[in-house]
Amino acid sequence: MSRLELIDENIRNIPEYVPGKSIEETAKKYGLDPASIIKLGSNENPLGPSPKAVQAILEYASKVHLYPSADAGELVDALSIYLNIPTSSICAAGPGMDGLLDNLMRLLIKEGDEVIIPIPTFSYYEIAARANGASVVYVERKGDFTVDIGAIQKAVSSRTKVVFLCSPNNPSGDVVPESDVRILLESFRGLVFVDEAYVEFADHSITDLVMEYDNLVVGRTFSKIFGLAGLRLGYGIMPYWLKKEYMKIATPFNVSLPAVKAGVAAISDKLHIEKSIAMVKEGRKYLQEQIPFKVYDSMANFVLVDVSPLNASEVCEKLLEKGIIVRDCRSFKGAGPSLIRVTVGTKEQNMRVVNAFRSV
Ligand SMILES: *Cc1c(COP(=O)(O)O)cnc(C)c1O
């Protein structure tokens, strides 16, 4: 008997999460100086974290022998003001929004439950749901990658527990219209999870609907606009009945003390937030106009490029040779072979990307 049989077959069949490439592995593989490589494959903030967040981490480094508060209350208070949502509807979450997703699936999913995922989209929904015993029903997005709300409604069954929507969607950058979210919230008994990881770049949020509906959960993160991906901090906005149950099963102390302090500091740094948003809005317009392939409209800090008739892997390879890391989207279910996701960088980085695309 192989010990592998100790693991349930459903788990063994889950595809591995494919992360964006790192600077270290790219430098090694292509014989490049790490300092010359630009990393535009993981939608991080090229301006880095807020200096205030860095200061907070340094300041609390000497306090990490103490457990943090169990509910990250200080951060929840700051988020409540930032969002204008009562603290009774906010949960801080580590590690990252991924931790929130995992806790929610553990809370909600029973063997035999179904979840609906419109593809292509962020792949961790599938992993978190299947790891907890759910069957996934995939629904194709339309040709322009917007959500097909009619197709989702048709896919709903008596076993549907959760529908995942990502707005702006990773990797296509489009937002889900509020009217579509309302239609779904009103049309079935389960929960709608709306992932707003990129919402600050979009001028369009449905978070306020949590105050109106008792079956909506919004996921957010400090990894993107706030430049704290390495700290692993996220949060959820959900109705109080759900927060109460969620807090029972969330791993205790899942937000570290430096993460609580850095999160509070990052929210307070309005200048860094505004600078990050302005850079992204200018940069994505430039990339869309200058990259000599089809580029989809994006409301996020990345653009999706269709390089057909070339394929994504050969183009990514050419960019990697020049020290530019972008995201080959072939690992996204339903994305096809010709899509590349490019994070909006600084002006200089964007110019390098455009030149590299021009030369392929
Ligand atoms: C990056 C990302 C997340 C993950 O956020 P973490 O807080 O770093 O776990 C969630 N959803 C989408 C769509 C993302 O792109």
The ligand as an ORCA input file, in Angstrom:
! r2SCAN-3c Opt
* xyz 0 1
  C      -4.009     38.204     -5.231
  C      -5.402     37.745     -5.172
  C      -5.965     37.234     -4.000
  C      -5.128     36.779     -2.865
  O      -4.884     37.671     -1.952
  P      -3.985     37.328     -0.673
  O      -4.559     38.267      0.306
  O      -2.573     37.629     -1.062
  O      -4.191     35.899     -0.280
  C      -7.306     36.928     -3.980
  N      -8.062     37.077     -5.067
  C      -7.552     37.538     -6.222
  C      -8.427     37.679     -7.403
  C      -6.207     37.860     -6.313
  O      -5.700     38.232     -7.485
*
